């Protein structure tokens, strides 16, 4: 007798422990690969599964192998001879050539690069590790938006605890009326009549016939009461609940960046992580997040992401043009009634003299009243970091922005030179939500 | 009602049961198979991937290499590069077969015939499996191994356990007894010994010793009895089973490390018969499912549509691409095995003159069931091919042998499928399936236990083929870790 066992409902992820061991083992390679892949991917893609390719260094599983290529002799048998006769010679496939099937590959290392898909949380773990996010913030960001159970009408199936009594009883009553369920009173009337007749003395033919008829009636009535139940399964109704995402509003995130020659590869990479972190945060709070990329030199343009991060422009630096552009776009497409507005600006701190004052005016008068939050980072190299150790010293733009920060609590500024410096910029942002959440 | 077992592609457990009974009747009555009791489990594709990555076993200890395997298989599967196996079957009693839930009913029938009867019969009857594996005990042993290794991780840290497992896995191919049976202490005795050792350690531990000032030694622990057991001095060299040797004689391993080596060694030994009987095992299973499905159809139990679906999948499984085909990746064991089994039946029933010359005892004997069952029971791939590969099949597969000398720029055709070449091609192909010559032959030849404790290994070269250099160094460094001292591996001519 065979035993059939349905294992499909058994817990999944039996090999999760092995996977974690593997990720830990290949940690160095995976980190490199993830960071490279983050660099090449779009800001909004940070929270997706991604394919990474790692070198097999560190996860090699060596075994003793024979190497018939280097010395010695052997014979082997192949199928599919068409034209060969004994004594024929066949050139060996050159190294690197595909050659005759896999026979050659069997002896090669066979362990080159290794490609697999990393889950979103695993990628984020590595992303966060560099940014040195506090643990609480990490878990907060990894959570997917909540859903709530909402009433959604009435159903015919459900759990007994969810029975809707009113609806059930109403249905039952309707059915009883329609099916003409005899009332208790009707039964009682028949019974009484029967009793009365049975007591009549003497009993003649007529009464006896009546009694028989009455008994029959009574039996029928009782049967009918049984047959048309007081409550039938078809009457029962349940309250239905369905899972609905928490109604969230939408947000737009303005990414502003100086792309003049002084912003190199390293600066842009840091800026990108800064935008990614803000995006993660917004995605968690808002159902829809738009991203607008504005780059500027002495003139600002709205561009797509590719151009934003990878193209270079020459020219001077006028920061206020970017702010102008942002306001213009906001007026056109993102009214404050419908959108929460966030802005993130990255720069190396240089601007034309006199421009900083104009920026401050614009921020104070127009932009800050619109914005939920405005974060500014100034990307320096390590040496400059030492020079500007104090918050008060700095270039013109920095000093000007400091005055804005004093006025507006939702304006954050920070100088950074490595990934771990980024998070403190958002400190206020995350702190607030911790309380709120 | 028609006599059909099923007519839809959908399956349910009732249909599975009905079909299983019909298959069982054919298998036991018509094909006279002898099988372990069956346990059939339906699993999802994700669980199939899980099973893949633990060497097909239902439970397995944790190690990163299984995670790596899983990641690779999953990526391949999701990208659509590889389909999942329809089934996995485990050499155990009861014999566990996994069915994939996505299979159609026809495929479920095919898979039950293939795994639950074909492979199952082979596991129960082939002499290698009977002698070398213990089908009743394997699942219990794996459960023990998993628990033991988890406990070691907890006690000694994950990294320490991992490094022993890494090294042991590297030596898995050299961790089997090929010729003699391993000396076998009873399981109870082993467990008893380990329990006593742990008890002793717990009793002997005292918080007080930690408070001694530096430099003062706690009183020496009395020697535990098994230390003497394990260094009995007589190493019985040369030794081909490196894992066994290291487990018994390494001067630097602790008891738990030896136990881990033993676990890996037992696994290697358990899988060793499967490596030696790939062609036969698959051949047997394919032959059985082919016979059963055709009988089901002949008796009106399945529809013509089912038969066609079965044939479609069957032919793609037993397809053999030619050597210069891009799809070629070695000789397909399903193709060769199935062809040879069918050929034995043909020779027994309708032999040609040529067959009578080549197989005088078999040709025309009529009872093909007895003939194939005899082959399944008493051969392994090497001897099976040497004995039963017929000239007709060599012609069909168009087999030819190449001679390869490393220094030369070309292969030489040594023999082809013609009158003069049959015997040579057959012998060479048989040799190719001899795991003993395919694996490097490495032996422990000496250990300077009294001196600097260097361990001497020799690779006995077969026809001058040396070891692959890069992997050799990596594996030797693993051996050094287990041995604790220098290891010298020399190549020796045969």
Interface residues (C-beta under 8 A of the other chain):
Chain A: X1 X2 X3 X4 X5 X6 X7 X8 X10 X12 X13 X14 X15 X17 X18 X19 X20 X21 X22 X23 X24 X25 X26 X51 X59 X60 X61 X62 X63 X64 X65 X66 X67 X68 X69 X70 X71 X72 X73 X74 X75 X76 X77 X78 X79 X80 X81 X82 X84 X85 X86 X87 X88 X89 X90 X91 X92 X98 X100 X101 X102 X103 X106 X107 X109 X114 X115 X116 X117
Chain B: X13 X16 X17 X20 X24 X37 X38 X39 X40 X41 X42 X43 X44 X46 X47 X49 X50 X53 X54 X62 X63 X64 X65 X66 X67 X68 X70 X71 X72 X74 X75 X78 X94 X98 X101 X116 X158 X162 X166 X169 X170 X172 X173 X174 X320 X321 X322 X323 X324 X325 X326 X328 X329 X330 X331 X397 X398 X399 X400 X401 X402 X403 X404 X405 X406 X407 X408 X409 X410 X411 X412 X413 X414 X415 X416 X417 X420 X421 X425 X428 X429 X431 X432 X438 X439 X440 X442 X459 X461 X462 X463 X464 X465 X466 X467 X468 X469 X470 X471 X472 X474 X475 X478
